[in-house]
Amino acid sequence: MYVGKVRNFFREGRGTHVYASGDKYEGEWRDNKRHGRGCFGVICVGKLTMKDGSVFEGEFENDEANGDGRYTDKWSNTYSIPDKSTGSFKKGELFGQGKAVLKCGDEYRGTFKCGKFNGKGIMSYRLLSGYKQTDKESGIYDGEWANSIRSGVGKMKWSDSSVFEGEWRDDARVRGKLKTSVGFIYEGYWKRGLFDGKGKLLVRNGLVVVCVFEEGKAPHKVKVKYKDDSVYYGSVR
């Protein structure tokens, strides 16, 4: 059902259309298509409300959500284009430089492709009260992304000043260097968030443990290098 201006039986000018699917568009029309471009934030040139509760507000071109705008999905996560950004919406998906504010309070600024975090970006993770501390909570990740997960080279700094720099895959650390707030340093491989594979652990007072770690634990046979450069090979407990 359409309510609004028409010309030659075509929707033209300002109007509202409620679709059989339950979606609703309020905004400008041209040649019977959703079409309106202007200064977003001053004049809302178009608003499309989907049946699932998601909403796009912004510019439309040739019946598609193209240009400047803001999209809020059904989970209340919001995607927008910061001032002076090169980003834009294409057929309702964000490309280029953009911003996402997630319902949990996390905030991403960086590159988008097809509406997902892709390329370089910075995510500020919020500490959620009552949750167990994980590598996603209360910290800032600055690095590469693929399909909205950390993937590639990146740096993660937690609120306790611990820092990891290295390679990520499928949102998890793969290889790199961790400096903890309590002073120890680990450099090597990871698996499921634990030391796993060949690595080097600087424990205290220059003491270095070198071995192949297994699920976060050091096997009995290790190499230990002391501050005076003496070396021990053998078992540890």
Buried (B, 14 or more C-beta within 10 A) or exposed (E): EBEBEEEEEEBBEEBBBBEEEEBBBBBBBBEBBBBBBBEBEEEBBBBBBBEEEBBBBBBBBEBBBBBBBBBBBEEEBBBBBEEEBEBBBBEBBBBBBBBBBBEBEBBBBBBBBEBBBBBBBBBBBBEBEEEEEEBBBBBBBBBBBBEBEBBEEBBBBBEEEBBBBBBBBEBBBBBBBBBBEEEBBBBBBBBEEBBBEEBBBBEEEEEBBBBBBEEEEBEEEBEBBEEEEEEEEEEEE
